[in-house]
Amino acid sequence: MGNNLTRLKSIIKNKSEEESLRILSEKFKDKIVFSTSLGLEDQVITHIIFSNEIPIRVFTLDTGRLFTESYSVLNKTNEFYDKKIQIYFPENENVEKLVNQKGPFSFYESVENRKECCYIRKVEPLNRALKGMECWVTGIRAEHSDNRRETEQLEWDKSRRLFKFHPLLNWNTLEVKDFIKKHNIPYNPLHNKGFVSIGCAPCTRAIRKGEDFRAGRWWWENNSKKECGLHVQLPRKQVGVQE
């Protein structure tokens, strides 16, 4: 896999975001997807894909706990581009079992409970969305957290056995906001109220002056490397990989 990764890196080297996405869409025809959380950087990527008719499927995860504003920007985005962002929901039986056994706010009680909720509502639907795919486009930026600063723009995900491409990895927040403004792209109004990284409503708050980018996510946990599991190497049995 190393040779393929090196070759792909050389092909997209010094290419624009649009050019890179188009090249990868041709290389991984019908096997490439973009997962959007509807945040600012993801809206930029959605714009590049939709406005340039790049054949990459765009999907999002509806955990059932999103902000009303998130649903609003999803609807506005579909209308703005006259496209449909595919929605993946968690398995109903798993959500029912979790809530009936542990209540609607079990994630506040322990890190383990929070990760369990994230897995059911986010990771499992993501695994289904990525099944059979060969390349996964994400909105990860190096600014997001310390552990993402060492991320490469194109990498190999060993657990899911696919390539991951982060077209905006080296963009800063000002560049993202300027692009949004220039192209009049719909965005979540919560960003204007101090919300930076926006996830589920019970697990997201606005950040305070001087706080880290991710401080508003799972703010009750004392951990500087908080993740929901979408972008970490998972045990192979959790992603359906056969030994």
C-alpha positions as CSV (number, residue, x, y, z in Angstrom):
1,M,0.0,0.0,0.0
2,G,3.0,2.3,0.6
3,N,3.8,2.5,-3.1
4,N,0.2,3.5,-4.0
5,L,0.1,6.1,-1.3
6,T,3.4,7.6,-2.5
7,R,2.3,7.6,-6.1
8,L,-1.0,9.3,-5.2
9,K,0.8,11.9,-3.1
10,S,3.0,12.8,-6.1
11,I,0.0,13.1,-8.4
12,I,-1.8,15.6,-6.3
13,K,1.3,17.5,-5.1
14,N,0.9,21.2,-5.7
15,K,-2.6,20.8,-7.1
16,S,-5.5,22.9,-6.0
17,E,-8.2,21.5,-3.8
18,E,-10.6,21.3,-6.8
19,E,-7.9,19.6,-8.9
20,S,-7.0,17.1,-6.2
21,L,-10.6,16.2,-5.6
22,R,-11.3,15.7,-9.3
23,I,-8.1,13.5,-9.7
24,L,-9.1,11.3,-6.8
25,S,-12.7,11.1,-8.0
26,E,-11.4,9.7,-11.3
27,K,-8.9,7.4,-9.6
28,F,-11.6,6.0,-7.2
29,K,-14.6,6.2,-9.4
30,D,-17.8,5.6,-7.5
31,K,-15.6,4.6,-4.5
32,I,-15.0,8.0,-3.0
33,V,-17.2,9.9,-0.5
34,F,-17.1,13.0,1.6
35,S,-18.4,13.1,5.1
36,T,-19.7,16.5,6.2
37,S,-20.5,17.6,9.7
38,L,-21.9,20.9,8.2
39,G,-19.2,22.9,9.9
40,L,-17.5,25.8,8.1
41,E,-14.7,23.8,6.5
42,D,-17.1,21.1,5.4
43,Q,-19.3,23.7,3.8
44,V,-16.2,24.8,1.8
45,I,-15.5,21.3,0.6
46,T,-19.2,20.7,-0.2
47,H,-19.1,23.9,-2.3
48,I,-16.1,22.8,-4.2
49,I,-17.6,19.4,-4.9
50,F,-21.2,20.6,-5.8
51,S,-20.3,23.8,-7.7
52,N,-17.8,22.0,-9.9
53,E,-19.9,18.8,-10.4
54,I,-17.2,16.6,-9.0
55,P,-18.5,13.0,-8.8
56,I,-18.0,12.5,-5.1
57,R,-20.9,11.4,-2.9
58,V,-21.6,13.7,0.0
59,F,-23.1,12.4,3.2
60,T,-23.7,13.5,6.8
61,L,-24.5,11.7,10.1
62,D,-27.8,12.6,11.8
63,T,-27.3,11.4,15.4
64,G,-30.8,12.4,16.4
65,R,-29.3,15.0,18.8
66,L,-28.3,17.8,16.4
67,F,-29.0,21.5,16.9
68,T,-32.0,22.9,15.1
69,E,-29.5,25.3,13.4
70,S,-27.7,22.2,12.0
71,Y,-30.8,20.8,10.4
72,S,-31.5,24.3,9.0
73,V,-28.1,24.6,7.3
74,L,-28.5,21.1,5.9
75,N,-31.7,22.1,4.3
76,K,-30.4,25.4,3.0
77,T,-27.3,23.7,1.5
78,N,-29.5,21.2,-0.4
79,E,-31.5,24.0,-1.8
80,F,-28.6,26.3,-2.5
81,Y,-26.9,23.7,-4.8
82,D,-30.0,21.8,-5.8
83,K,-28.3,18.7,-4.6
84,K,-29.0,16.1,-1.9
85,I,-26.6,15.4,1.0
86,Q,-27.2,11.7,1.9
87,I,-28.1,11.2,5.5
88,Y,-27.2,8.2,7.7
89,F,-29.0,7.5,10.9
90,P,-27.9,5.3,13.8
91,E,-29.5,1.9,14.1
92,N,-32.9,2.4,15.9
93,E,-32.6,-0.7,18.1
94,N,-29.2,0.3,19.4
95,V,-30.4,3.8,20.3
96,E,-33.5,2.4,22.0
97,K,-31.5,-0.1,24.0
98,L,-29.0,2.6,25.2
99,V,-31.6,5.1,26.3
100,N,-33.8,2.5,27.9
101,Q,-31.0,1.0,29.9
102,K,-28.9,4.1,30.8
103,G,-31.2,7.1,30.2
104,P,-31.0,10.0,27.7
105,F,-27.9,11.6,29.3
106,S,-25.6,8.6,30.2
107,F,-22.7,10.3,28.4
108,Y,-22.3,12.8,31.2
109,E,-21.6,10.1,33.7
110,S,-18.3,8.7,32.4
111,V,-16.0,8.8,29.4
112,E,-16.9,5.2,28.7
113,N,-20.6,6.0,28.5
114,R,-19.9,9.0,26.2
115,K,-17.8,6.9,23.9
116,E,-20.5,4.3,23.8
117,C,-23.1,6.9,22.8
118,C,-20.7,8.3,20.2
119,Y,-20.1,4.8,18.8
120,I,-23.8,4.1,18.5
121,R,-24.8,7.4,17.1
122,K,-21.8,8.3,14.9
123,V,-19.2,5.6,14.4
124,E,-21.5,2.7,13.4
125,P,-23.4,4.8,10.9
126,L,-20.1,6.1,9.5
127,N,-18.9,2.5,9.1
128,R,-22.0,1.8,7.0
129,A,-21.4,4.9,4.9
130,L,-17.8,3.9,4.2
131,K,-18.5,0.3,3.5
132,G,-17.1,-0.6,0.1
133,M,-15.4,2.8,-0.4
134,E,-11.7,3.2,-1.2
135,C,-11.2,6.9,-0.4
136,W,-12.7,9.1,2.3
137,V,-12.6,12.9,2.1
138,T,-12.8,14.8,5.4
139,G,-12.8,18.4,6.6
140,I,-10.0,17.9,9.1
141,R,-7.7,20.9,9.6
142,A,-4.4,20.9,11.5
143,E,-5.8,23.8,13.6
144,H,-8.5,21.6,15.1
145,S,-6.4,19.9,17.8
146,D,-2.8,19.1,18.7
147,N,-3.1,15.5,17.6
148,R,-4.2,16.6,14.2
149,R,-1.2,18.7,13.5
150,E,0.8,15.7,12.6
151,T,-1.8,14.4,10.1
152,E,-0.8,14.1,6.5
153,Q,-3.1,15.5,3.8
154,L,-3.4,12.1,2.2
155,E,-3.0,9.0,4.4
156,W,-3.9,5.4,4.6
157,D,-6.4,4.3,7.3
158,K,-5.2,0.9,8.4
159,S,-8.4,-0.1,10.3
160,R,-10.9,0.9,7.6
161,R,-8.5,0.0,4.8
162,L,-9.0,3.1,2.7
163,F,-7.3,6.3,1.8
164,K,-8.2,9.5,3.7
165,F,-7.9,12.9,2.0
166,H,-8.0,16.2,4.0
167,P,-8.1,18.9,1.3
168,L,-8.2,21.8,3.8
169,L,-5.7,20.4,6.2
170,N,-3.4,23.4,6.1
171,W,-6.1,26.1,5.8
172,N,-6.5,28.5,8.8
173,T,-9.8,29.7,10.1
174,L,-9.5,33.1,8.4
175,E,-9.1,31.5,5.0
176,V,-12.1,29.3,5.6
177,K,-14.3,32.2,6.7
178,D,-13.1,34.4,3.8
179,F,-14.0,31.6,1.3
180,I,-17.4,31.2,2.9
181,K,-18.0,34.9,2.6
182,K,-16.7,35.2,-1.0
183,H,-19.0,32.5,-2.3
184,N,-22.0,33.4,-0.1
185,I,-22.1,29.8,1.2
186,P,-24.8,28.8,3.7
187,Y,-23.3,28.2,7.2
188,N,-24.5,27.4,10.7
189,P,-25.4,30.7,12.5
190,L,-24.1,29.1,15.7
191,H,-20.6,29.9,14.4
192,N,-21.5,33.6,15.0
193,K,-22.2,32.8,18.7
194,G,-18.9,31.3,19.7
195,F,-19.6,27.8,18.6
196,V,-16.6,26.5,16.7
197,S,-16.8,22.7,16.5
198,I,-20.5,21.8,16.4
199,G,-21.7,18.3,17.2
200,C,-24.7,17.0,19.2
201,A,-26.6,19.7,21.1
202,P,-26.1,18.2,24.6
203,C,-22.4,17.8,24.0
204,T,-21.5,21.2,22.5
205,R,-21.2,24.7,23.9
206,A,-19.6,27.9,22.7
207,I,-16.0,28.4,23.6
208,R,-14.7,31.1,25.8
209,K,-11.9,33.6,25.0
210,G,-8.6,31.9,25.1
211,E,-10.0,28.4,25.0
212,D,-8.8,25.6,22.7
213,F,-10.7,25.0,19.4
214,R,-12.2,21.8,20.7
215,A,-13.0,23.1,24.3
216,G,-16.7,23.3,23.5
217,R,-17.0,19.6,22.8
218,W,-17.6,17.3,25.8
219,W,-16.5,20.2,28.0
220,W,-17.1,18.2,31.2
221,E,-14.2,15.9,30.4
222,N,-10.7,16.7,31.5
223,N,-8.9,15.6,28.4
224,S,-7.1,17.7,25.8
225,K,-7.3,15.0,23.1
226,K,-11.0,14.4,23.1
227,E,-12.3,12.5,20.0
228,C,-15.6,10.8,19.2
229,G,-14.0,7.9,17.4
230,L,-14.6,9.0,13.8
231,H,-11.0,9.8,13.1
232,V,-9.1,7.3,15.3
233,Q,-7.8,3.9,14.4
234,L,-10.5,1.5,15.5
235,P,-10.3,-2.2,16.3
236,R,-10.7,-4.2,13.1
237,K,-13.8,-6.1,14.5
238,Q,-15.5,-2.7,15.0
239,V,-15.2,-1.8,11.3
240,G,-16.2,-5.1,9.9
241,V,-12.8,-6.0,8.6
242,Q,-12.3,-9.7,8.1
243,E,-9.0,-11.2,9.2
